[in-house]
Amino acid sequence: MKFGLTNFPTDYSIHPAKLAQAAEERGFESVWFAEHSHIPVSPATPGPPEPGSPGLPREYYSVADPFVALSVAAAVTSTLKLATGICLVPQRDVLQTAKQVASLDLFSGGRFLFGVGAGWNQPEIENHGTIHAERFAVMRERIEAMKVLWSEEKAEYHGKYVDFGPAYAWPKPVQKPHPPIHVGGAGLRAIRRAVRYGDGWVPLMSGGDDDPVALLPKLHEQLRAAGRPLEGFEVTIYFCPPNPETVKRFADGGIDRVLFPLPSVPEAEALGVLDGYAKLI
């Protein structure tokens, strides 16, 4: 099983270059950087959060652009996989995002993993001009269009939400036909989306009917029905609790990768957390 880290890179936490170097030195396979463009002010998020205040944690307001942070990380590492965890596709321009993905994959030597999701914060999503109820359809079309842009010399796509005529778009990614797409979300609906246009599934750590290990037979059933091989389709647990029993259960259950959460804290504290995780793995 592979071990990675998920983190919100901010202006008050460990620098992404330092984090990436430390992760690679300690044997982690990948780092996954989160994304939020902004958090609209609401009764639940009344202002910049202070310790103990209501609303979302501060890192949701403060997180840097994941592609910039991953580019910095790519420049100081050689084997570490670099992932968005996750990129909010319905909030991004499809043509520019396709170029960012291809550029990062090119300059990292084919080390990019494209973790994607539709988002959950309705005001944030709709500030970008996407209707909240249509976000999953928007994401599907944008990913389909990006695949065309990455793989074809003369690309075009015609859908309800994405529509462009023949166009040239370079660079192309190093990984062929494109970097692996890991689709985030819990439950059977997320599995269906991942099977339809992804190369992996990224469920949150959960229990009950959405337990990822219990859902693996359903995932395998849908892959077979779609005529897709099971081999190479990865399942990655987001926010995996760092305890041996949980990690062993996922390893024994057939999970491919777990991501431990690294809090947005200064360098010395972050390195201490990494050392603890390294002992665990």
Secondary structure as the mmCIF struct_conf table of DSSP 4:
data_model
#
loop_
_struct_conf.conf_type_id
_struct_conf.id
_struct_conf.beg_label_comp_id
_struct_conf.beg_label_asym_id
_struct_conf.beg_label_seq_id
_struct_conf.end_label_comp_id
_struct_conf.end_label_asym_id
_struct_conf.end_label_seq_id
STRN STRN1 LYS A 2 ASN A 7
BEND BEND1 ASP A 11 SER A 13
HELX_RH_AL_P HELX_RH_AL_P1 PRO A 16 GLU A 25
TURN_TY1_P TURN_TY1_P1 ARG A 26 GLY A 27
STRN STRN2 SER A 30 PHE A 33
BEND BEND2 SER A 37 SER A 37
BEND BEND3 PRO A 43 THR A 45
BEND BEND4 GLY A 47 PRO A 48
TURN_TY1_P TURN_TY1_P2 PRO A 51 GLY A 52
BEND BEND5 PRO A 54 LEU A 56
HELX_RH_AL_P HELX_RH_AL_P2 ARG A 58 SER A 62
HELX_LH_PP_P HELX_LH_PP_P1 VAL A 63 ASP A 65
HELX_RH_AL_P HELX_RH_AL_P3 PRO A 66 ALA A 75
TURN_TY1_P TURN_TY1_P3 VAL A 76 VAL A 76
BEND BEND6 SER A 78 THR A 79
STRN STRN3 LYS A 81 THR A 84
BEND BEND7 GLY A 85 GLY A 85
STRN STRN4 CYS A 87 LEU A 88
HELX_RH_3T_P HELX_RH_3T_P1 VAL A 89 GLN A 91
BEND BEND8 ARG A 92 ARG A 92
HELX_RH_AL_P HELX_RH_AL_P4 VAL A 94 PHE A 107
TURN_TY1_P TURN_TY1_P4 SER A 108 GLY A 109
BEND BEND9 GLY A 110 GLY A 110
STRN STRN5 PHE A 112 GLY A 117
BEND BEND10 TRP A 120 TRP A 120
HELX_RH_AL_P HELX_RH_AL_P5 GLN A 122 ASN A 127
TURN_TY1_P TURN_TY1_P5 HIS A 128 GLY A 129
HELX_RH_3T_P HELX_RH_3T_P2 HIS A 132 GLU A 134
HELX_RH_AL_P HELX_RH_AL_P6 ARG A 135 SER A 151
BEND BEND11 GLU A 153 LYS A 154
STRN STRN6 ALA A 155 HIS A 158
BEND BEND12 LYS A 160 TYR A 161
STRN STRN7 ASP A 163 ALA A 167
HELX_LH_PP_P HELX_LH_PP_P2 PRO A 171 PRO A 173
BEND BEND13 VAL A 174 PRO A 177
HELX_LH_PP_P HELX_LH_PP_P3 PRO A 179 PRO A 180
STRN STRN8 ILE A 181 GLY A 184
HELX_RH_AL_P HELX_RH_AL_P7 GLY A 187 TYR A 197
BEND BEND14 ASP A 199 ASP A 199
STRN STRN9 GLY A 200 VAL A 202
HELX_LH_PP_P HELX_LH_PP_P4 PRO A 203 PRO A 203
STRN STRN10 LEU A 204 LEU A 204
BEND BEND15 MET A 205 MET A 205
HELX_RH_3T_P HELX_RH_3T_P3 GLY A 208 ASP A 210
HELX_RH_AL_P HELX_RH_AL_P8 PRO A 212 ALA A 225
TURN_TY1_P TURN_TY1_P6 ALA A 226 GLY A 227
BEND BEND16 LEU A 230 LEU A 230
TURN_TY1_P TURN_TY1_P7 GLU A 231 GLY A 232
STRN STRN11 GLU A 234 ILE A 237
STRN STRN12 TYR A 238 TYR A 238
TURN_TY1_P TURN_TY1_P8 PHE A 239 PHE A 239
HELX_RH_AL_P HELX_RH_AL_P9 PRO A 244 GLY A 253
TURN_TY1_P TURN_TY1_P9 GLY A 254 GLY A 254
STRN STRN13 ARG A 257 LEU A 262
BEND BEND17 SER A 264 SER A 264
HELX_RH_AL_P HELX_RH_AL_P10 GLU A 267 LEU A 280
#
